[in-house]
Amino acid sequence: MRASGLDRTLIQPVHLTDDAGAGELLASLDGALRSLKIARRLVGRCLADALRQPAWLGGR
C-alpha cells in the first residue's frame, strides 16, 4: 500500500459485536490495540470519520 502512492486509510476490525457501541475508538499508526472486539456501530463511525477527515489519509 505505501509503495502505491495512493491516499489510503486502513481500518482493520477484528471481532465485530452487536454491542451498543459506547466507548472510544483507537487510531494507531503502529498497530497498537486495546481489544480485539469492537461494536459494528463504532466501526461504521470510524469509516464515516475517515472519509470526512483528510488527516487520516496515509497516516499523516
C-alpha positions as CSV (number, residue, x, y, z in Angstrom):
1,M,0.0,0.0,0.0
2,R,2.7,2.5,1.0
3,A,4.6,2.0,-2.3
4,S,1.4,2.6,-4.4
5,G,1.5,6.4,-3.7
6,L,-2.3,6.3,-3.3
7,D,-4.1,8.1,-0.4
8,R,-5.3,5.4,2.0
9,T,-6.7,4.7,5.4
10,L,-6.5,1.1,6.6
11,I,-9.2,0.0,9.0
12,Q,-9.0,-3.5,10.4
13,P,-11.7,-4.5,12.8
14,V,-11.0,-7.9,14.2
15,H,-14.0,-9.3,16.2
16,L,-17.3,-7.4,15.4
17,T,-20.0,-7.4,18.0
18,D,-23.6,-6.2,18.1
19,D,-23.0,-4.2,21.3
20,A,-24.3,-0.7,21.7
21,G,-21.0,0.9,20.6
22,A,-20.3,3.0,23.6
23,G,-16.7,3.9,24.1
24,E,-13.8,5.3,22.2
25,L,-12.0,4.3,19.0
26,L,-8.3,3.8,18.9
27,A,-6.5,5.1,15.8
28,S,-2.9,3.8,15.7
29,L,0.0,4.2,13.3
30,D,2.0,1.4,14.9
31,G,-0.7,-1.3,15.3
32,A,-1.4,-0.7,18.9
33,L,-4.8,-2.0,20.2
34,R,-7.0,-2.0,23.2
35,S,-9.1,-5.0,22.5
36,L,-9.8,-7.4,19.6
37,K,-13.6,-6.8,20.0
38,I,-15.4,-3.8,18.6
39,A,-19.0,-2.9,18.0
40,R,-20.2,-2.6,14.4
41,R,-21.6,0.8,15.2
42,L,-18.1,2.1,16.2
43,V,-16.6,0.7,13.0
44,G,-19.3,2.5,11.0
45,R,-18.5,5.7,12.8
46,C,-14.8,5.2,12.2
47,L,-15.4,4.6,8.4
48,A,-17.5,7.8,8.2
49,D,-14.9,9.8,10.1
50,A,-12.1,8.6,7.9
51,L,-14.0,9.8,4.8
52,R,-14.5,13.3,6.3
53,Q,-11.1,13.8,7.8
54,P,-8.2,14.2,5.4
55,A,-5.8,14.0,8.4
56,W,-6.5,10.2,8.5
57,L,-5.1,9.7,4.9
58,G,-1.9,7.8,4.7
59,G,-1.0,8.2,8.4
60,R,-0.4,11.9,8.0
